[in-house]
Amino acid sequence: MNNKIKITYVPMGDQILVLQFEDVLSIDNNQMVQSCASMIRQENINGVSSVITTMASIAVKYDSLIIQFNPLKKMLQKLLLVHKEQAKIENKTITVPVVFNERFGLDLEEVSQTKDISKDDIINMITAKKYYVYMVGFIHGVPYMGNVDKRLELLRKSNPRLKVPKGSIGIANDMTNIYTLESPGGWHIIGWTPMEVFDVKKNPPNLLSAGDYVRYENISEEVAENWDKIKQKEWDQQWNT
């Protein structure tokens, strides 16, 4: 573990210890967060019930009847100091089918006019790169991914929608996300995917985890409307094996 990395250890209540890393949104910083979280999980510390990551921090939930804050803090400091190498982070790249048009991309025309970029060029820019999953949360299974082409960076909508359809693909600032459930939201909606990114019937329910990569592949409206389990299986065999 790089000794130059600064981690601040702070309590959140009497059962959560937060490891705060540098408050910078970068893949390198986030991968260090994921690596440290992996080390902590592998240690199986008695009294620790869960380890949850955000973009630049780790929340360690513990039972204060088994272990107290200070002993846990010292244990984690020693653990992260001893490990000279980053723990291996397992990740995958998932290709997500997306239909980009005015019907499903509720803000595609507005983004095009605001940025003075044609809709075809927006689609090409969005599908030209992979997006790193910084974290999963807010709503079940929603991936927060970056980094969107700087030419498409937009602040969140000043008037959020009360209902954003499940499967909507959004962009805001330099990030993109996938709405896993119908919910309120202020991201600019540029497309829609029929793929299930979150399924409570599966274990784990999240298709994506922090540290994964996502790329969007353009599909037609007809293909999207006729999507089913068979088409999903065929898609995975072609793109996500």
N, C-alpha and C positions, 0 to 999 in steps of 0.2 A: 504494500500500500504506500502510495506517495506521501511522505511525511509533510510535504508542503501544503497538503489539503487541510483546510481549516473547517472544523466541525464544532458547532456550538450545541451543548446539551442543555435542554431546558425542560422543566416539568409542565405538563398540561393537566391540571387537576392532580389527583393522587394515584392515578393508575395508568398514565401515559407519559412516556419519555420521548421527547422530540429531538431528533438529530437534524440540526439546520445546517445545510451546506451553503456554499456561495449562492447568493440570490441572483443567479444568471441563467437565462434560458439558452442552453446550448446542449448539443448531443453529448459532448464529452462530460459535462457536469452531470447530466442526467444518467449517463451510463455508470458514472462513479456512484451515484445514489443507488442504482439498481444492483451494482456489484456489492456494495456494503450491505444492502438489505439481504442479498443472497447469502453472504457470510453469516449474518446474524441468524437467519433461518436455519442454516446448516448446523449451527452450534447447539440448537435445541436447548436453550437456557431454561432451567426449571423456573416456572412462574410466568414466563412470557407466553401469552396466548396468541398474539398476532403481530405481524410486521407489515405496515402499510406505507406505500411510497406515494409521494406527490412529485411535482416537477423538480423540486430542489430540497426535499426533506424526507425524513423517515419517521413515522410514528410507531413506537414500540409499546404495545399494550401489555401490562403486566398485573399480576395479582399482588397487591401490597401486603397481603398476609403471608406471602411466600418469600418475596424479595422486595427490598426497599429501593428508593430512587438512587441514593448514593452508591450502594454496592453494585447496582445494575449499571450505573454510569461508569464506574471504575472497570467493570467487567467488559463493557463495550469498548472503552478506550483502549484497554489492553488487547482486546481481540483485533481491533482495526489497526493497531500499531504493529502487531506481530505478523499479520499477513502482508508480505511484501508484494505479492502478486494479486491482481484482481481476480475474484472468483469468476469462473466462466459463466457468462450470461447466455442462456439459450434464447434464441430469437428466431423468428420466421418472417417471410415476406408473403403477404396475402394480397392477391389481386381481386379487387372488388368491381363487379359490373355496375356501371352507372349509365342511366339515360339522361342526357343533357338536352333539355328543350324548355320552352316557355311554360309548358303545362306542369312539368315536375320541377323545373328550375325556376322557382317563384320569383327570384331576383336576378335571373340571368340577364334579362333585358336592361334592368336598372344598372347592374354592374357594367355592362357593355357601354351604356351611355355615359356613366360616371367616369369610367376610365378611358373612354374613347378607344376601345379595343373591340374588334368584331367578336361575335359569339363564337365563331369557328376558332379564332385565335385563342380565346379564353379556354375553350375545350382542349386545344392542343397544348397550351401552357400547363393546364391542370393535370393532364394525362402524361406529361413528358417526364415526370420525376417520381421518385419514391418519397413517402412521408414517414418520418420517425414518430413512433408512439411515445410521447413523453409521460403520459399517465392515462389511467382509465378511471372515470368517476363522474361525480355530479349527479348524473342519472345512470342507472344500472348499465354498465358495459360501454358507455360513451367514450370513445378514444379521442384524446386531445393530441393532434398531430401537427408537425411542422417539417419543413418550413415552406410556406407557399411562395411562389414567385413574387418578388418585391413589387412588380408592376401591378399585382392584383391586391395589394394590401389595402384593407378598408377597416375603419373603425366599426364596432358593432352598431346595429341599427338604433337610432334614437328612440324609436317606438317599437319595442319587441312585439312579436306576434303572440297571441294567447295560445295558439295551437300550431305547432309545426308537425307535419306528418312524419310518422315513423319511417325511417329509411332515408330521410332527407340528408343531402350532403351540403354542409355549410362551410363558409369561410369568414374569418374575422381576424383583423390584424394580420399576422403572418402565419395563422394556423388554419387548419381544416378539421372538421369533425363529422361524425355520422350519428344522427339521432336514432337511438335504438328503441325509443318509445315516443308516442305522440306527447308533446309537452310544449310549454311556453319556450320561446327562444328569440334571441336577437341577432343571430348569425345570418349572413346573406346566403340564401338557398340557391344553389346553382345546378342541382341535379338530384337524382333519387336512385337508390339501389333496392332491388328486390331481395338481396342477400340478407339472411338473418345473421346479424352481428352479435346479438344477445338472445339466448334461448334458455329459459329457466328449466327446461326438461333435459338439458345436457349438463354434463359434469366434466370440466367447469362450464358454466353458462356463457362466459365471455369468449368470443372467438379471438379477440386480440388482448395482448398484455403489454405492459410498458416494456420498451426495448424492441418491440416488433417493428416491421416496416409495412407500409400499405402503398399500393399503387392503384389508380383508377383506370379502368378500361371502358371505353365508350361502347355502348350497345344501343340498339334501336328501341323505340317505344314498344313496338310489337313484341320483341323478345322479352322486354321487361314485363309486359302485361300478361304474357303466357308462361311466366317463370313458375316452376314447380320443383319438387324434390328431384325429379329425374334430370331436369336441366341443371340444377345445382350440382348434382353428382357429376354430370358431364363437364361442367365448368371447372370443378375442383380437379378432375382428372387431367384437364388440359392446362390449367393455370397454377393450381395449388398443391401439386403432388409433393 
